[in-house]
Amino acid sequence: MYAQLVDTGETRVRGAEEMSAEEQAFQSRLDAGVKIEPRDWMPDPYRRTLVRQISQHAHSEVVGMLPEGNWITRAPSLKRKAILLAKVQDEGGHGMYLYSAAETLGASRDQMLDDLVAGRAKYSSIFNYPTLTWADIGAIGWLVDGAAIINQIPLCRCSYGPYARAMVRICKEESFHQRQGYDIMLALARGTAAQKAMAQDALNRWWWPAVMMHGPSDEASVHSAQSMQWKIKIHSNDELRQKFIDQTVPQADFLGLTVPDPALKWNEARGHYDIGPIDWDEFYAVIKGNGPCNRDRLKTRAQAWADGAWVREAAAAHAARTAQAAQPDLPQPSATQEP
């Protein structure tokens, strides 16, 4: 999941008797499957939760460009370069869709991006791991985007209309990203012994971070119940994680690669795969900023934000002049005024 540990402000679900009349009517609309639109009344905690989740999701898409972007010039063929370039461009577009969705809730894009580069906002833990080889680009597409799709398809049915509609297009593009990654892994697995070893090494390093992407286990996810009552979240963390594992293990078998979990086994009674213990200490350490690439990722984003200041200033000046030209009665900027 690209949004992790989203704080709803509530650690338990309130009953109808604890809600105001407006909150009861709001919950009744959600229970009936009615989409909430920007001008509809909504409780402040619902609005704040959406802003946190959508902005964190947007930040994850934008930061997610970084581990792949530095492989565009090093891709092994022109075809691979063009495909990866298209994918990275898609991720930037996903961030823009999502920032726009958050803006419909009254959030400021400049403030959201300022929070990101200042380290006040979170993004997905998965993007704080390094891409050491070309096989890592395949693993990201196959595992990371594969895990994201598992979570994001239900978001197409979430209760907030602009978020749900943005996710429809994002999911279509993410399906291409997942196939791109799997195609890379397939080519490597069917290649030389060294290439297959490279693919196995990437799977070894990315498997557990991908398994952790959906967030902490249900008993440790104290805000999930409220998000599910509000229909922002449709499935629990553990349900999504199980679906990802059940889908991905057969794909690894087809590749001839070994999932790095000696405890992994098919549970006939449950009809699902069982896995070994997850190292949640690693997850929380990365979330808190102590992952392998946290500082590098934020430094790169902060530099990009600073380098783009002149573009934002020029765009704002152009918009102001265009608005003034459309209303000639308004005072015009002086000839000596800085654009």
N, C-alpha and C positions, 0 to 999 in steps of 0.2 A: 504494500500500500504506500502511495506517495505522501500521505498525510498520517503522521504517527503521533500518538499521545495527545490528541486534541482535547483540550480542557473545555468541558461544557459548562463548568461552574456548578454542576450537580453531580454528587456521588451516589445518588439513589433516585429512582423514579417516583415522582409524586403521584398520589391518587387524585381522582377527580375532586374529592372533598377538600383538597388543599389548593385547588386552582381557583382563580377568579373566573367570573362568567365569561370574560373575553378569552381566557386561556382554554376554558372548556370548549367554547365554540371553535377555537383554532384547532384543538386536538381532534375534535369531531370531523373537521374538514380533512385533516391528515388521515384519520382512520378510514374515511370514505374514498381515499385515493385522489383527492383534489390537489392539484399543484398550487404551491404558493408563489405568487408573483411579486415583483419589487414593491408595488404600491399597496399590497395587501397588509393588513395589520399582522404583526408577528411579535411574540415575546422578545424582549431584549436578549435573554440568554440564547435563544434560537438564532437570532441575528449574529451575535458575537461568535457563536460556535461555527456558523457558516463562514464568516469572515476568516476565522482562524484556519479552518479546514481548507477552504478554497485557496487562500493565499499561500498556505504551506504546500498545497498541491502545485500551484503555479511556480513557486520557488523551486520545487523539486524538478519540474520540467526544464526550467532554465539552467539550474546547476547541473542537471543531467546531461546537458550538451557538452560539458567540459571533459569528462573522461573519454568520450568518443571523438570529440572535435580534434584532439591532437593526433588522431590516427588517420585523418583524411588524407594528408600528404604521404602517409606511409602505407596506405592500403596496397595490396599486392598487384592490383591491376586497375586499368582505367574504369572498367565496369564496377569494381568494388568501390572505387573512389566516388563515382557518381551516385551509387546507391547510398553510401554512408553520408555523403553530403546532403542528399535529399532527406535522410532520416534526421540528421541534426537540425536541418531547417524546420522539419515538422515539429521537433521538440520546442523550438523557439515559438512557433505558432501556437502550440498547445498552451504555453505559458501566457501568451497574449489573450487567448480565448478566456482563460481562467481569471487573469487579472481583470478583464472586462466584466466577468460574472461577479467578481467580488465588488467591483465599483457600483453595481446595481444595488448593493446593500449599504452604500454610503461610504465605503472605504476609499481612501486616496491611493492611487497607484504609486505616486512618488513616495508616500509614507511607507507603503508595503515594501518597496524596493530599498528604501533607506533602512528599514528594520532588518532586511536581509543582509545588506553589506555591513551593517553595524553589529551583526551577530545576535540581534534580539529575536529574530524569527528562526524557526526550525525549517528544515527540509529533510527529505528522506535519508535515513542513515546509509542506504545502499550506495549513494554517490560519493561517499568518503573513502572508497576503496580504490586502489590504483589499477590502471590498465597496463599491465606489464608486457603483454604480447598481443599479436593480432587475434589470437584465439579468445582473448578477453572481450573483444568486440562481439564475437559470436556468442559468448556466454551471456553478455548483457542483453543482447536481443532475445536469446532463447529463454533465459531464466528471469532476468529482471523485468523485461517487457511482458513475458509470459505471466509472471506473478501480478504485474500491474493490471493486465487484462482481466484476470480472475476477479479482482476487486472493482475494476472500473465499469464492467458491464452492468452490475447491479446499480451503480451510480446513475446510469441512464434512467432509472426509475425512482431516483430520490425525490424528496418532496419539494425541493426548491427548483422551480422551472428553468431559470437561466443556467444553473449548474447542470441539470439533467440534459438540457439540449446541447450544451457545449460538449458533454461527454459522448454524445452519439457520434459526432465527427471524430473526436479524439480516439474512440475505440476502433473505428474503422481504420485509422492510420496506424494505431498500435498493433493491429493484427498483421499489417505489412512488416512492422519492425520485428515482431516475433519470428515471422517466417524468414526474414533476412538473417537474423541471428542463427536460426536453426540450419539454414543453408550453409552458412560459414562452417558451423560445427560438423555438418555432414561431409563437406568437402575435405576438412582436415581429418576426420575419422576414417575416410576412405583413401587418404593419401599415404605418404610414407610413414614409417614407424615413428620418425621424429615429429611429424605433423600430428599424428594421433596422440603421441605423448603430450604435445602442446595442448591439444584439446582436453585431455584428461586433467592436466595441471590446472587449466582454467576452471573446469568443473569443480575440482577440489577446493579452489579458493573462493568460488562464487556461490557454491551450493548453500552453505549455512547462512550467509548474509541474505540470500534470496528467501530462504525459509523464514527468516526473521522479519521480512518486509511488511508482513501484515500486522505487525505490532505484538505486544505482549499477550500472553495467554489470557483467556477470558476472565479468570479469577483475579488477575492483576490489572485488568483494563477497567478501571472504576468508572469511566465516563461513557463506556460503550452503550450501556442500557438506556441512558437518556437519549443518545443519538439515534438509537434504534426506535425508541418511542416516537421521536420526531420524524422518523422515516428518512433521516439524513443517511443513516447507515442501515443496510438491508440485512446483512449477514454478520455473524460474529467473527472475531479474528481467527479463532480456531477452525471454524467452518471453512473460511476462505483458505487458510493454510492447508487444511486437509485436501481440499479440492485441487490446489496447486500441486501437492505431492502426488496425489493419485494420477494426475494428468502427466506429470513430468517424468516419473520413474520409468514408465514404458517407453517414453521417447529416448531416455538415456540408454535403455536396453537395445533399442533399435540402432542407436549409434555405435553400440559395442563399447560403451563407456561405463564406468563403475561409479555409482553414487557414493560419496565418501562418508558412509554411515554404516559401520559394521552391525548396528542393531536394526537396520532396515529390514522389514519382512512383511509379507502379505498376511493380513489377519482375516482368515476365512469367515469367522463369526461376525466380525464387524463389516466385512466387505470393503475394507480400506487398508492402506499401508500403515504400519506402526513405524515410528522412527525413534532414534535415541534422544537423549536429553539435549535441549537447546541451551547454549551458553548465553543466558540473558545478561550476564555481567558485561560481556562484550557489546551487546546491543545498547545497554544504557551508557556505557563508556563512550561509544560513538555518538549517540544522541547528545551527550553532554559536551561534545567538542573534542574528544580525545581519540578519534579514529585516525587511521594512517594519513588521510589527506584533508582533514577538516580545515586546517589553517591555509593550506594551499588553495582549496576551493574558494574560501571566502576572500583571500587575497586577490585571486584572479577576478572574481566578480566585482570586488571593490575597485580594482584598477579599470575594468571595463566601464563601470558606472562613472568613474572620474573622467575617463577618456571620452565618454559620450556626452559630457556636459555641454559642449559647444553645439552639438546637434539639437539637444533639448531646448537650449536657449534660442537658437535660430528658429526652430519650429514655433516656439511660443511667440517670438517677435513677429514672425510672418502671420500667425493667426491673429494677433492683435491688430496688425496693420490691415489685414483683410477685413476684419470686423469694423474697423474705423472707416475704411473706404466704402463699406456697404451702408454706413450711416453718416453721411457728410456733415450733418449738424453737430456731430461730436467733435471735440478738440482734436486736431491732428498732432502727431509727434513733431517736435521741432527738427529742423535739418541737422542740428548738431547732436541730437539725442542718439545715444548708443542703441543699435538694433537689439 
